[in-house]
């Protein structure tokens, strides 16, 4: 066994005990299945942010990959949100086989593939050629990494190459893509930042007026500036801030900022 094998932080089908492998053989459908589009507003925000993130990430690195590839971004349930291919011809080929957005790659629907294996094991999954349950994947070697931040999995990113290609050394590359989606792109996404702020304001049960003042105070505006901005007296602003501090159990602006931009306690 090589040193690389001994230290690997990824899994393959052979790592599963027989009883768990059997679950992959008992998929519910006979082929790829499309799932409905109903989702919660929070999910919609994160999905749109992940899609924008993978597009930005692949735009920056696509010229570095010299072999044909397909990248699948899925939600936390394994449903494909975005498909990025090395060429329009490859994308058309996948679409012709009914492989694209809305298709479920979860174990119950698609059996063994890199996405379903990563979902099962909560780590990077590597599935080669005929290890896949669905024959549509038989010509592909696939690597899938969870897209996660602070212990929460938001989705999965799968990078697939032709089965003749050696893929082990691409594993750190795929892992970096997954990390960049959350750390480099999603953290900067305006919709996510606004959603998180709104969630925290609601968590502390701030009134509409208190939220208006809190947003300005978070931008480190003065009480005088806020009074002019909102058309209220400076004294009213300071009274509102006292109420906000009381509800949030903070005593200064630094603590206030940390509670609205960090973890909710």
N, C-alpha and C positions, 0 to 999 in steps of 0.2 A: 504493500500500500504506500502510495506517495505521500510526501509531507503535505501536499495540497489536499489530498483526500482526508488526512487525519485532522486537519484544521478547518475543514469546510463548514460554513454556516448556512448550508442550503440542503434541501432534501430532494430525493428522487423516488419514484414509485417503489423501488426495491427496499426503501427504508421503512415502508409501512408493513405492519404485521398482516398476515393473511386475512384475518377477519375484517380489517379495515379496507384492504384491497377489494374484498368481496362487495363492499358497499358501492364502490365505483363501478362495478360490473352490473349493478342493479339499477341503473339509471331509469328514470320514469318514461322518457320519450325515446323514440327511435332515431332521433337526429337533433340538429340544432333547433332551438325553440326561441321564438321572439316573445318578450315579456311586455306587459302594458306599461304605459308611461306615467301612471299616477304616482305622485310623490309629494312629500311635505315641502313647504316653502324652504325650510332649512336645507333639505336635500337638494333642491333646485339650485340654491345659491352655491353650495359646495360643488355640485356637478359642473355648473358653468365655469366655476373657478378652475377646477381640475382640467377641463377641456382647454381653456385658454392657456393653462400652464403647460400642458403637454405639447401644444402647438408651438409655444414660445421655445420650449426646451429643444424640441426636434429641429426647429428652424436653425438653431445655433449650432447643432452638431451633425446635421444630416450629411454634410460634405465630408465628414470624417469617417463615415461608414462606406466602405468601398464594395460591399457585397449586397445583394438584394435582401430586404428586410421588411417586416410588417410589425407595427406597434399597435397593440390593443390597450386601450384604457377602459377599465370597468368600474362600476360602482362597488360598494361593499358586498353586494349580493352576487357579483360576478356577471352583471349585465353590461354589455359593451356600450360605452358612451361615445367613444371616438376611435377611429381607425386611421392610422398614418402609415403610408406605404412609401417605399423607395422610388416607385414609379407609378404613373397613371395606369399603365398596363397591368401591373400587379394588383392594384386596387380594383380594377374592372374584373379581373379574374376572381378575386375573392367575393365581390358583389354577385357575380354570376352563380356562385355556389351558395348564395343566400347567406353569406357571412358578412355581417356588418353591424351597425348600431342597432341596439335593441335585442340582440341575440344573447341568450343566457349561456354562460360557460360554467355554471355551478355543477357540482357533482351529480345532483339529482337529474339534471337535464342533459348534460353533455358527457358525463362519465369522467374518465381520466384525461386531464390536460394540465398545463402548467398553472393556469388560474385556479382550477378546482383543487389542485394539490397544495398550492400556497394558502388557499382558504382553509383547507383541512389542517395544515400543519402550522399555520401562522408564521411562516418564514418563506424565504425564497424557494420556489419550486422549479425543478428542471425536468422536463419530459421530452424524450427523443422519439422521433419517427413513429414506429409501430407500437410504442408504449401507449400512445393515445387510444382512447376508446373509439373515437369517431374517425373513420377512414379519411375524412377531409384533411386531417392533420398529419397523415402518414408520411408526407414528404417534408415535414417541418421538425426542426429542433427548437424548443421553446424555453424561455426563461421568464419567470414571473416573480415580481417583488411587490410586497404590500406597500401601499402609499399610506404612511402613518405619521402621526405627530402626537406627542405627549400621551402615548399609550392607546390612542384611538386610531383605528383603521378606517380610512375614508374610501379606499378603493384599491385597485391593483393595476400595475402596468406590466404588460407582457411584450417582450421583444422576441420575434421569431425569425429564424434563418433556415435556409434549405438544409436538409438533413445531412448533406455531404460536408457541411461546415462544422468545425470543432467549436464548441460554444462555452466550454468551462471558463476560458479566460475572459469571456464577455460578462460573466456574472457580476464582478465589481462594477462594470459599466452600467448594467441594468439597475443595480442597487443605487448607484449615484443618481441616475435619472429619477428614481422614486423619491430619493431624498431631496432632490432639487425641486420637484413638483411642490412639496410642502414648504421646505425651508427657503427656497429662492424665489418662488413665484406666488404661491397661495398666501403667504404671510403679507405680501404687498397688495393683494387684491382688494380694491376699494369696497366691493360688495361684501366681502367677508369681514373686513374691518368694521364696516357699518353695522353688519348683523351682530357681531360680537359686542359692539358698544351698546346697541339697542337692547340686547339680551341682558347686559349687566345693569343698565338703567332700569329695566323692568324688574330684575332680581331684587334691587334695593327699594322697589315700590316708590319711585320718585314720581311726583305729579308732572303734568305737562309743563308747568312753569319751572319746576325744579329741573326738569330735563333740559329745557332751553338754557338755563343758567349753567348747568353742569357741563354742557357741551362747550360753552364759551370759556368756562373756567379751566376745562381740560386743555384748551389751546393757550393757556397761560395769559389770558386777557385780564386786564384790571377790572375792579368793580365799577370804576367810572366808565370804562369802555363798554362794559356789558350793559350798564344802565342806558347809555346812548343807543346801543345796538337794539335793545329790546323795548326802549321807550318807557322805562320805569325809573324810579329814583335810585340813587346809589344806596340809600339806606335799605330800600326793599331788597336790593341785590344781596346785601350783607345778611339780612334776615333769612333770605332764602338759602344762602350758603350755610348758615347755622343749622337749618333744618336738614339740609343735605348731609352735612357732617354728622349730625345726630343719627340719621337713618343708616349711614354707611359705617358709623362707629370709627371715624377718623378725626384727627385733630389738626392736620395741616394739609397743604396742597400736595406735597409729595406722597403722603399716604393715600390721598384721594386719587391721584393719578395712577398709583400702583394698583389700587383696587379696580379701577375701570379698564386698565390695560393688561393686567395680569390675571392669575387664576382667581375665581370667586371663592371666598372662604366661607 
